[in-house]
């Protein structure tokens, strides 16, 4: 080999080694393993935590949990989307921050089929109930012990995973509150089987939200869509009042391309109204009514987010009218009542009182903020500054 070429190769290798020393990894999650006695095997799961999870000032926060089936396929895009739609960094705030837990596949046909499928050849289908028991009785106790979870749980499933998610929605008892069902494989649910399953439906299912996406299957499309539409219409006919559900057809997406765009629409449908703009809220009554309706629809108490209430209060504080400005206190006090362990809520209330020239109450709230977070230098500085004026 030419000596000049060898020299260039060594030079490139050296440059590459120098570059590699400056490379840092971008980590979106961590891998974990749990021994399942129910399934008699080790199961791997991947976790993505919200940006705010390790913020010491937000250590009081607890988070809903999103379970992603077929996790090895969907973890990266879904974790990224949840982060984008909820994080302070992007200021989107369309959904609450949540813990994303993706379950890695072992045997989809076994785990995701709730009923035994009779075929000419022997098969191991029909293990859906065992898999659900693993989730509810083994995985979630571990998650709840290790992480600051909120017992609001969402189940995402595509294809056979969507079949299992639908089956779970229909059960009288489940720990899941909402479902994102993407192009579910209803191939084994003919009209007779589907009707039989719907006969066992109770009002408990209607306390949960279900989003169903159906894709374009080309020549087989009518049959596929008909099953999904038939199921949705049956739910609608059996529900007294408005059905907490949405069915959406994706003309330009097939079975393989639909999951991610449908996840975005599904999670948005569940939390429709959560991302209300601070500019649209004029008083406490409107805000509380708005989130009361959201909570009623989802059968769970979702409080107005702390950041949103702060935004509203700060906007009102900038008003030139003293009477209007004083109404900002209602919002900051509301935040303290909703988030009594938040150092920031007391700090913001202190700022409001200081702005309105009530220095004594400002000091009181700065002290409460400092008690909750001794590293809050803003509160410490304000206490010293305002104490000199008293």
N, C-alpha and C positions, 0 to 999 in steps of 0.2 A: 504493500500500500504506500502511496506517495507520502513522504515525511511531512509535507505541508498540510495534507489532508488530516494526518494523524494529529498534528499540532492544533488544527482548527477544532477537531473533535474534542480533544482535551480541554481546549478553551471553552467550548460550549458546555461541556459537562461541568466545568468549574463555575460558569455563570449560572447554570441551572441550580447548582447546589447553593450558591449565594442567594438566589431568588427564593428557593424553597425555605430558607431560614426565616424569610420575612412573611411567609404565608400563614394566615390565621384561619381557622375553621369557623364557618358560620353554622351554629348548632340550632336546629329547630326542635329537637326532642331527645329523649333518652329511651333506651331499650331496657325492658325488665322481663323477668320470668317468674311464673308462679306454678307450684305443683298443684294440679287439680286431682283431688281424690274422686270427684264425680266422673271425670273423663278418663281417669287413670293415665294421665300423661302430663308432661310439662307444657305450659302454654306461654307463648311470648306475647307481650303487649308493649306498645310504644306510646309515650306520653309527651305532649306539648303543653307547657304551662304558659299562662298569660304573661305579658310583659310586666305587669304590676305585681306578680306573685312574690317576688323577692324584695320588693320595696318595703323597708322596715316601717315606714310611715303608714303602710296599708296592710299591715299584718293582721288586722281585724277582718279583712275581706274573705268571704267564702265564694266559691265559684260553682255554677252549674257544670254538669259533666256531659260531654258528647261522646257516645260510643260509636266507633266507625268499624263496621264489618268489612271484610276484605281489606284489612288495614294495610297490608303490604302494597296494595295498589293505590289506595286513596289517601294515605296519611299525609304525604307532603303537600299536595294541592289543597286539601281541606284544612290542614293546620295553618297553612299560609293565608287562606281566605278568612278563616275565623279571626286570625290575628289582625288582618287588614280591616275587617269590618267592625272591630271592637276596641282596638288599641288607642291609647292616648297619642301615640306617635303619629298616626294617620288622621286622627280627629274625625273619623267616620262615624263611629258610635251608633251603628245601625242595630247592633245586637249587644247583649252583655258579654263581657269577657267570660271565657269558659275554659275548662280543662278538656283537652282533646285526648281521647284514649282509643288507639287503634289496635284491633285484635288481629294478629297474624294468622293466616290460614293454616290449617292442618289437613282437613278433609271437608270441603264445602258441601258435598252431597250428604254426608253424614250429619254435619252440624246445622245446616240451614234448612233441612226439610223436616217439617213438623210431623208429617205422616209417612208411614211406610209405603214406598212405591213398589208395586208388584210388577216385576219384569220376568222375562224368560230366564235370564241369568240371575244368579243370586247377587244381591247388592246390600250395602250397609246404610241405606237411607232410613230416615225416620228418627234421627237423633236430636232433632231440634229442641225438644223439651229438656234433654240432658244438658245441652249447650246453654240454654237459658238459665238452668239451675246453677251452672258454673258461673255465669255472669252475676246472678243475683245473690247466690249464697257463698261464693268464694272470692270472686274478683272485687265486687263492690265493697265488702267488708275490709279488704286490704287497701283499696283506694281511700275509703273514708278514714282509715287509721293513719295513712301516710300523708294525706294531702288535706288541704282546707276545702273540702267539697261542700256544696250546697245540694240538698236532696231533690234537685230538679234535674231529671235525666232525659236525654234525647237519644234515640236510637236511629242510626243511619244504615240503610241496607240497599244494595243494588242487586238486581237479578234474583238469584236464590236468596241472597241476603235480604232483598225486598220482600220475598215470600215469608221469611221468618219474622221480619219486622211487622208485616201485616197480621200474621198469626198472633204475635205478641199484643198488638193493638186490640184484637178481638177478645183476648182473655179477660175474665172478670178481675183477676188480680195480677198486677205487674208493678214493678218499681219504676217503670218508665212513664214519663209524662207527655212526651211528644215524639212523633215519628216522621222521618223523612224516607219515603218509600220510592225508590227509583226503578222504574220499568220492571216491576216485580214479575217473576216467572210463575204465572198462574196456569201453566200448561197442565198441571195435574188437578186443577180445580175446575172441573166442568160445572155446568149449571146445577146439577144435583148436589155435588159436594159443596159448592159455594153456598147454596141455599141452606144446607144442613148446618154449616158453620155459622151462618147469619142467624139461624134459629136460636142459637145459644147466646147471641149478643145481649148484653145488659146495658143499662144506662151508664155503667162505669166507663165504658169505652168513650162515651160522649163527653166525658170530663177530660179527655185527652185530645190533643190536636194531631191530625194526620195530614201530611202533604203527599200526594201521589203524582209522580211524573210518568208519562207514557211517551215512548219514542216512536219514530217512523221505521217500521220493519219492512218497508217496500211491499212486495207482493203479499206478504203475510200480515200486512198492517191492520186490515179490518178485524181480523180475528183477535189480534193482540189488543187493539184499542177497545174492542167490544167487551172483553173481560174486565178491563180496568174501569170503563164507564159503567158497566153493569154493577160492579162492586160499589162504586161511589154512589150511584143512584139508589142502591139498596140501603146504604147507610143514611142517605138523606131522607128516604121515606120512613125510616124507623126512628129517626131523631125527632123528639118534640122540641120545637124551636129551631134556632139557626144551628146548623151543623158546623162545629169547629174543624173545618177541613178545607182542602183545596185540591182540585185535580187540574193538571196542566199538560197539554199536548205539545210536543216539540217536533214540528214538521220537518225542520232541517237537521235534526240530530238522529243518529241511529242508536242501537242498544249500547254500543261501545263508547260513543262520544258524549252521551247525555249526562253521565253522573255529575260532573263538576258544575256545569251550568245549572243543572237542576238542583244541586245542593245549594248554590247561591240563592236561587229563587225560593227553595224550600225553607231555609233558615230565615230568609227575609219574611216569608209568609207567617211563620210562627211568631216572630217578634215584630210584626207590623205595628207601627206606632211607638215602638221603644225609642226610635231615633228622632223624636220630635225636636224641632229647633227651639232654642231658648228665645228666639225672637217672636215665636208664636204664643208665648205664655204671658198673660198679663196679671194673673192673680193665683193665689194658692188653691182656690176652689177649682179653677179650670185644670190645674196640674194634677190635683188629687183625683178628680173625676176621670181624667184621661188615663191615669195608671190604674184606677179602679176597674175601668172597662177592660184594659189589657189583662189584668189579673183575673177577672171574671172569665174571660175567654179562654185563658190558659189554666184555670183552676189552681192558681198559685199566686202568692202575694209578691208581686214585683214592685218594689219601692222606686220612686223617682231617683235616678242616679245622682250621686253626690255632686259630680262634676257639672251636671245639667243645672241643678238648683243653684250652685255657685255662680254659674254663668248668668242665670236670670237675676240673681241678687246683685251681682256686679254691674250688670247693665242698668238696673234701676238706680243704683248708687250714683251713676254718672249723670242722672237727670238734674237739671238746674232748679227744679221746684222742690223746696224743702219737704213739703208734705208728701210728695211722691217718693222722694228719697227715703223717708222714714219707713215706707212700706217694704223696703228691701229687708228690713229686720225680720219680717215674717218668714221669708225664705231661708235666711241663715239659721234662725231658730228651728225651723222645720228640719233642716239638715242635721242639727245637733240631736233632735229628737229621734230621727231615723238612724243616725250613725253616731251613737254616744261614745263609741270607742275610737272615733276618728280624731286624731290630733288636728288634722286640717280643717275639720268642720268648726272646731272651737277657735282656731286661728282666724278663719274667715269671719266668724261672728265678732271676734275682737276687732278686726279691721273695720267692720261695719259700725260698731259702736264708736270707734275712734273717729271715723269719718263724720259721724253725727255728733261728735264732741262730747260723748258720754265716756270720759276717760276711766272712771272707776269700773264700770262694767267691762270696758275694753281690757283693763288689767286683769279682772277676774277671769275672763275667757282666755286670755293669753296664758295665764297660769295653768288653767285646765289643759290647754294644748301642750304646754311644757311638761306637765305631769305625765301625759300619755306618750309624749315623744321628747325625752330629755335632750335630744340633739337638734331640736328646733331652734336654731339661732335667731330666726326672725322674731319669734315670741320672746326670747330672752332679751333681745335688744329693745323691743317695744316696752317690756315691763320696766326696764331701767329708765328709758326715755320718758315714759308717761309718769312714772313715780316721782320724777324730779319736778313735774308740773303740779303735782298734787300738794 
